[in-house]
Amino acid sequence: MIINCNNLTKSFGDKELFHNISFTIDNREKVALVGNNGVGKTTLLKMIIGEEAYDEGNIYISGDSRLGYLSQHSMIDSDKTIYEEAYNTKKHLVDMEENLHNMEKQMSILSGEELEKLIVDYNSYNEKYIEKGGLTYKKEIISVLTGLGLLDDKERLVNTLSGGQKTRLSLALILLDSPDLLILDEPTNHLDITSVQWLEDYLRTYDKAVLVVSHDRYFLDKIATKVIGIENKAAITYNGNYTDYAKKNKDRYEALLKAYQKNQDEIKHQTEVITKLKQFNREKSIKRAESRQKLLDKMERIDKPVIQDTNMNIFLDYDTESGKDVLDIEHVSMAYDTKEIISDINLSIKKGEHIALIGDNGTGKSTILKLIMNYISPKKGTITIGANVKIAYYDQEQLNISSSRTLIDEIATEYPDMTNTEIRNMLAAFSFTGDDVFKSCNSLSGGEKGRMSLAKLMLCKANFIILDEPTNHLDNYSKEILENALNDYDGTLLFVSHDRYFINSCAHRIIELKDKKLNTYIGNYDYYLEKKKDEITATQTEIAPSQGKVDYKKQREEQNRLNKLRNRFKVVEEEINQLEEKNKELEELMNTDEVSRNQSKLLKIHEEIQNNNLKLEELMNEWEELGNHI
């Protein structure tokens, strides 16, 4: 066991966040902490690391276990480079390496018993160095920086990085530090899908414990072996991933509700019998009524189970049928200044399709949406909106609700035919009740703006909905409500999202934007992943016939070049593994009685290890260089 939280209670003023919650985290467990916004997930993490006090209970951390914490807004500031900061996480190994080199120098000038003693000490120290990862730490640094998209910028100074890059570097440094319990608060923020997938693989194989808070349900499905749900001030633990948790939690609620209803039915029945017996007004019946009343008073009262504390309710519909052809993009190119974002793309969307547009950060997904909305004009090509198409657009920056009007006035201005009662009822469906409706739009939080944007989206009655990152700022329960509404929507849907669980639930077709081109996959996100795995190489793409004839010879030459690089990359990696394994065998051989007492054999083996280390250094440099080109 790494950590044991026992009967924790925490309040802020009059608001109690949780009451008597308990849970444990064992070594190598991958634990997800989930719950609606505001239930206290981040507060709980800070209590575990000692940054926040708790009112009652205790937290036990096993022995000398080390904790590593990534906050939502981790901001590292340094005048060192990215690589220097990453290298510094392995300073203990660098120091050990230096000590080994000094011992090796001493071996060349000592003899006799002094040399024999030094060799024994060297072997013991070198064993510890290997156990702690001395032979692989440089490879690990390169792997982590590559996985989090930082390797190309490894020589950049940290204090010149963007906020997102600094957060990614903070994550990289915590991973490289390899604590006994990794505590991660929204680690997928600022990561594109490729980096998130790498992080999933890394955490799944991490040989220590992980505690993570994340709104990325697909991510939690991939890594979690246990889920702790915080709701109604309590913590409930389920074994399994997020999908298992969601099902078990729903089943639990339904079982509690059934037990409550059965309890209420029994109380009602007994009350009716007692009333009837009293009405008979006979001594015997009155005594029986009194006896039943005593039993009723002793009967356990089951509290009514409380469902998630959100009332958001979305129903999407349209008032006009669109034509069959909803959108046609033909040979469109777009550039900002001299930088081309998309090149000669073609896309046709038919009535009723639900399409997700995906791609790495900065590839131009939001640009395509803005082109469709005519907020910007393409450099080349045409965009045609079909007959009777009515568009509603959800902007991730929520610029459509930046006014100083109150919420109720905002809706009344845009929909003058609605009565105040109708507006209030509609806003209540999105959890704006009471005096909330008199808040000004520009004072809303990110989550409130998201709900207000969805409210306006519902009122549009559009037959073509375009969404740009609609799940940002929504908690998981609200996301599920939105997913259900979109799945029930018969109109046409096009959306950009990094939420793979949301994509998997709502999309029937995936459009991937990569290398300025569009690639189509007919299916949900799971299907997209399967097809990507089936492709021979990552550089092969499906090119639509309308995008012109492929230069087969040029593509084949480039493919051959990349294949050679990849083959060499595998060979180098295998040679590195073989040399590292060989060094381990030599180290074990040095510790045998036969060799440890033979100075000549010891020096010979030591020389072989040194030569292997030189080869390893050369191979690591080549491995890193090849990795940058494939």
N, C-alpha and C positions, 0 to 999 in steps of 0.2 A: 504493500500500500504506500502510495506517495503522499496522499493528503486525505484528511478526515475532517469534514465540516459537520459540527454537531449542534443542533438546536439553535441556529443563528436567527436572530431577530434584528431588524434594522428599520428605523423610522427617520424621516426628515420632517421636523415639526410635528404637525398633527397627522401627517400621512405615513402610514405604515407600509413599507415596501414588501417585506416578507416576515413571516412569523414561525419560529421554531423549524426552520428548514434544515435537513440533514442529507448528506451524501458523501460518498467516498470516490476516490480516483486511484485505481491500481496502476502499477507499472505496465507500460506499453498500451494502456487503454487509450482509445481515441474518443473523447467525450465532447458532444455538442451541447451547448447551453442555449436554449431557445425560449422565446416568449415575445409577447407584443411589445411595441415601443413603450418605454416608461415603466416596465415592471421591475427594473433594477439589475439587469444583466451586467452592465459595465460596473455598477456599484459593487456587485458581488465579486467581480474579478479584482477590483481594487482592494476589497477587504482581504482577499486571499494573499495578495502580495504586500499587504501592510500599509497601503496608501490611504485606506479608509477604515475608520473604526466601526465596530458593530456594538449594538446595545446589550445583547445577551448571547450566550453560547460560547463556543470555542472552536478554534481552527488548529489542527495538529498537522505539522509537516514532518515527514519521516526523516530522521537522522540529519545528514548533511546534504539533503537533496537540494539541488539548485533550480530556481525558477527563472524563466525568461518570459518577459511580458512585452507584447506589442499592442500599444493603444491605437485607437482609431485615428489619432492625429499625431503619430510619432514623427517628430521633426529633428533629425540629426543635423548639427552644424559643425563644420570642420574645415580647416584649410588644407587637409590632406586630400589625396585622390581617392576615388572609389576603391581601386585595387589596394591602396595602402590601408584603408580602413578595414577591408575584408581580410587582408594579410595579418592585421593586428589582432584579429580574433584568435589566431593560432600562435600568438606570441609565446605561449608556454612550450609549443613544439619547436619554434624557431630557437628558443633559448636552449632547449634540450639538444637540438641539432648542433648548436655552437659548442656546447659542452662535450658532445661526442667528438667533434673535430679537434678540440683541445686535447682530449684523451688520446686521440690517434697520433697527434704530434708528439705527445709524451712517450708513446710506444717506441718511436724511432730512436729515442735517446736513453731509454731505460733497459735494464737487463736483469737476469736472475730472478730472485724472489720478488723484487719490486715490479718487474714486468709482468710476472705471473699474477700478482695481486691486482694490478691495473687491468689485465685482461679479464679477470673474473668480474671486477667492478664494471668494466665496459660492457660485457655481455649482459649483466643484469640490468644496467641502465638502458642499453639498446633494446632489450626486451620490452621494458616499460614504454619506450619511445614508439615502438611498433604497435603495442597494444592501444596506445592513445591516438593512433592514426598518423604516425610520423611519415610513413611511406606514401600516404594517399592524400594528405591535406591540401597540397597544391592543386591536385586534380579536383578535389571537392570544391575549392574556391571557384575554379573556372566553371564547374558544373552549375553551382548555385547562381553565379552572376549571369551565366547564359540563360538558365531557366527563367530568371526574373527580368530578362531583357536589359541587363546592365553591362554586358561584356563589351559591347562596341564603345561604350562611354567610360571604360575603366580608368582612363587617364584624366578624366575630367575632375576638377576640384569639386568637392562636396558642396561648398557654399555657392556654387553656380548652378546647382540643380533646381528643377521645379519642385513644387510641393509633392506631387505624385511620385517623382523619382526619389525624393528623400524618404518617402514612406516605403517604397520598394527596397531601398538600401537598408533601412532599419529592419525590415523583414529578413533580408539576406544576412545581416550581421547576427540576428538572433538565431537563425537556422544554423549558421556556422559555429556559433557558440555552443550548440548542442546541449541545452539544459535538460535536467531530468524531467521537468514538466514545462512544456511549451504552452504559454497562455496567450492566445491570439484573439484580438477584438477586431472583427471585420477585416481579416487579412486579404480578402480578394478585392477590396477597394483599390482602385488605381492599377489593377491588373487586367490585361486583355485575356481573351479566352485561352490562347496558347499558353500564357504564363500560369493561368489558373489550373489548366490541365497538368502542367508540370508540377505545380504545388501539390495537387492531389496525389500524384504518384510519389512525391517526396514524403509526404506525411503518412501515406499508407505504409511505407517501408521504414519509417522512422522508428528506431528500436527503443524509444522511450515514450513517455506519456504526453498526450496533447489535450488541452481544453480550449475549445474554440467557440466564439460567438460569431454567427454569420447569418445574413438574410439570404445567402445563396443556397437554396435548398438542394440543388443538383450537387453542389460541392459537398454538402453535409451527407447526402446519400452515398457519395463515393468514399468518404473517409471515416464516418462515425461508426463506432461499434456500440456506443451507449448514448442515450439522449436524456438530458435533465430538462424537464419542462417547468418553467416558472409561470404560474397563473394563480390568481386569487390568493396571493401572499404565500402560496405553498410551492414546494418543489416535489415533482413526481419523476421517478427514474424509470426508464424503459430500456431494455436491451434491443439493439438493432440500429438501423440508420433512420434518417428523417421520415421516409415513407412509412417504415414500420411504426415509428412514433405517432405519426398523424392518424394511422388506422387504429392503433391501440388506444390512443387518447379519445378518439371518437367512440370506440366501443365502450370505453370506461364511462364516458359521459352518458351514453344511452343506458348502460346498466344501472348507473346511479339514479337516472331519471325514472327508470322502471321501478327500482326499489322505493323511490320517493312516492311515486303514484300508488304503488301497492300499499305503502304505509298510510297514505292519506285515505285510501279507500277503506282500510280497516278501521281507522279512527272514525270516519264518517259512519260506517256500519254500526260500530259499537255505540256511538252517540245516539243514533236513531233507535237502537234497541233499548237503551237506557231511558230515552224520552218516552217510548211506548210503554215500558214497564211502569214508569211513574204515573202515566195516564190511567192505568188500571186502578190506581189508588187503593190497593189492597196491601195488607201488611206483608204478606209473602212476596208480592211483586216488588214492593218498595225495597225490601231487604236484598232481593236479587239485583235490583237497579243499583243499590249502594255497593254491592259486591263487585258488580261490573265496573262501576265508576272507579273503585280503588285499583282494579286491574288496568283500566284505561289511563289513570294518572301515572301508573308505573311504566306504561308502555314507552319504549324508546321512540323519540321523535326524530325522524331523519330530515336533515336540512335539504331544501331544494337545491340541486346542483346548479352552479352558476356557469353559464357558457362564456366564452371569450368576450371581454368587455368592449365590443365594437358593434355599432348598429348600422354600419355602412351597407347600403343595399343598392345594387346597380341593375338596371334593366335597359338594354340597348335595343333600339328599334329604328325604323326609318319610315318616312311618310310617302316616299316616291320610289318606284322601281327604276333601277338604272337599266341601260342597255346591256347587251351581252359583253361588248368590249368596253372595259372600264378605263384602261390606261394603255397607251402605246408609247414607248420610248425608242426612238430610232436613231442610231449612229450618233449618240450624244457624247460630247467631250466637254470637260470642264477643267479650268486652270485658275489658280490664284497667282497673279503676276506671271512669272515664268514657270511656276511649279504646276505640272499637270496632275490632277487628282484622279480623274476618270478618263478613259480613252475609248471612243467608238463603242459605247455600250448599247445593247438592245434588250428591251424587256416588254413583255406583253402580259397584262393582268386581266383575267376574265371575271365576270360577275360571280360572287360567292366564294372566291378564293381567299384563304387565310395564309398570308406569306410573311415569313421572317427574313429580314435583311441582316446578315451577320458579317463580321470581319474584324480585323484587329483595330485598335485605336488609331485614329488618324488616317484611315484608308479612304474616307469620304462618304460614309453611310448617311450622316446627317445632311451632307451636301446634296445627295440624291433626293432626299425628302424635301429640301428647300427648293430644288429645281422643280419638283412636281407641284409644289405650292405656288410657284412663280415668284418666290421671294428673291430669287436670283435667276439670271438668264444663262443658258449654256453658251459656250464658245462656238460649238458646232452641233448640228442635229436638231431634231424636233421632238416635242413632247405633246401628245394629244390626249385630252380628257374626253371620255366617251359621252354619249348622249344621256341626258337626264342624271348625270352623276353629281351628287351633292357630297362635298368633302367636309369632314370634321378633322381638325389637326390638333394633336396633343404635343406641345412643345416641351422638351425636357427642361428648358429654362423658364417655362411658365410665364412668358412675357405677356400673355393675354389676360393676366390677372394682376397686373402691377399698378392698378389705379388706386386712388385714395378713397374711392367709394366704399361704402360698407358692403358686406356680402349680399344683404337683402336688396340694396339699391343696385348692385352690379347685375343681379338677375332681372330685377324689375326694368332696368334700362334696356337690356337686350331682348327681354320677352315681356313687353308691356301688356299683353293680354292675360298674363297670369295674375291671380289675386294674391294678396299678402299671405293668406292661409295656404294656398297652393305652393308658394315659394318657401314658406316655413316648413311645410311637410317634405318638400323636395330636399331642402338643406338638412333636415333631420335625418333623412335617409343616408346622408354622408357624415353623420355624427356632429353636425353643427346644430346645437340646441340652445334654448334659452337666450342669454345675452350674446352668445357666440355670433349670432346673425348680424350683430351691430359692430363687429370687428371690421377694421379697414383692410382691404385686400393686400395692401403693401406692408401690413404688419404681421401677416401670417407666416408660420414656420414652413420649412420645406415640406413636411408631411401634410400640413393643412393646405398648402398651395396645391399639392398633388391631388388631394380629395376635392378641392374646389374645381380644379381643371376637369376632373372626371365628372363632376356634377354638370358642368357646362357641356361636356361632351355628350352626356345622356340627353340633354335638352335639344341638341342640334337636330336630332332625327335624321342623321346623315346615312346614306347608303354606302359610303366609302370612308372608312375610318383609318387615319394615319397616325401612328403613335411613335414618339421618339423617347425611348427609355421610360416607359410608363410605370415600371415597378420601383423606380428610385423613390426613396423616402416612405415606401409602404411597408408595413410589417407583414409577416408571412400570412396571417389570417386575412388581411385586406387583399393581399395578392391572390389568394384562393378565391375570394369573392369576385375579383376582377376577371380571373380566369374563367370562372363559371359563366359570367355574363358574356364574355367574348365567345365562348364555345356555344352559347345559345343564340348568338347573333347571326342572322341569315345574310347580312350584307357582306361587302368586301372589306378585307382587313389587310393592311400592310404595316409592319412595325419593325423598329430597330430595338434590340435589347441584348444586354450581356447576361441576362438571367436565363440560364439554360433550362431550368425546370419550367419556367414560364414559356419559353420557346417550345419545349417538348410537348407542353399541354395544349398550346393554342395554334401552332403552325401545321399546315398541311403541305407546305412547300418551303424549302430553304433556298434563299438566294445568297451565295457567298460572294462578297466583294474582295477580290485578291489580285494584286498586280494590275490595278486599274481596270480589271475586267469582271464580268458577272458570270458565275457558274451556278447551274440549277440542279437541285436535288429534290425529287418528288417524294416527300415524306416528312416526318418530324425530325427532331434533333438526334434521337437515337439512330434513326435511319441514316442521317447525314454522317454520323461518326462511323457507322458500318461501311458506308460507301468510301469514305476517306481511307479507311484501313485497306479496303480492297484495291485501291488505286496502286499501281506499280510503284510510283514515286510521288513525293510531295509536290513535285514541279509539274506533274501531269494535270491538266485541267480539261473539263468538258467545254468545248468551244461551239457555240451555236452556229448553225449554217449561215445565218444572216451576218455573221461577223467576218465573212470572207474566207478565202481559201488559205489553209495553213501552209506556211513555208516548211514543208516536211524535212527537207535536207538540213536546213538550219537548226530545226528543232532536234533532229537526230544527232547532229554534231554536239549540240549543247548537252543533250542527254548523255552521250558517251563521255563527255568531259566530266560531268557530275558523277557518273557511275564510277569512273576511275578514282575520283577524289573520295567517294564514299567507300570504295573497296580498300583504298590506302588507309583511310580513317579506321576501318575495322582491323586491318592488319596491325597498325600502330597500337591500337588499343589492346589487342591480343598480346603483342610483344611487351607492353607495359605490364599487363597482368602476369605474364610468364616471368618477367624479371623480378617483380614484387614477390611472387611465389618462390622463386629461386632464392631470393635473399632470406626469406623466412626459413627455408630448409637449411641454408648455410648457418643462420643464427642458431638453429636447433643443434646443428652438428657441432658448433663451437662449444656448446654446453655439455657435450658427451664427455665421459671420463677419458676416453681414448685420445680425443683431440685437445681437451682443455689442459692436459699435462704435457702436451707436445708443442713447444714454442714455435718450431719451424712450420708445423701444420697450421697453427693458429694464425701466424703472420700471412701465410699463403691464402687462407680463407678470407682473412681480413682484406687482403689486397683485391681478391675477386669481388668482394662486396663493394669496395670502393669503385672498381671499374664498372660494376653494374649500376651504381648510383649515378655515375657520369653518363652512362647510356640512357638511364631513366630521365635525366634532366633534358637530354637532347630530344628524346621521344616525346616528353611532355610538351616541349616547345612546338614540335611538329604537330602533335595532337591538337593543341590550342589553335594553331594557324589553320589547320584543315577544318576545324570546327567553325571558324569564322567564314568559310567559303561554301559550306554545304547547308 
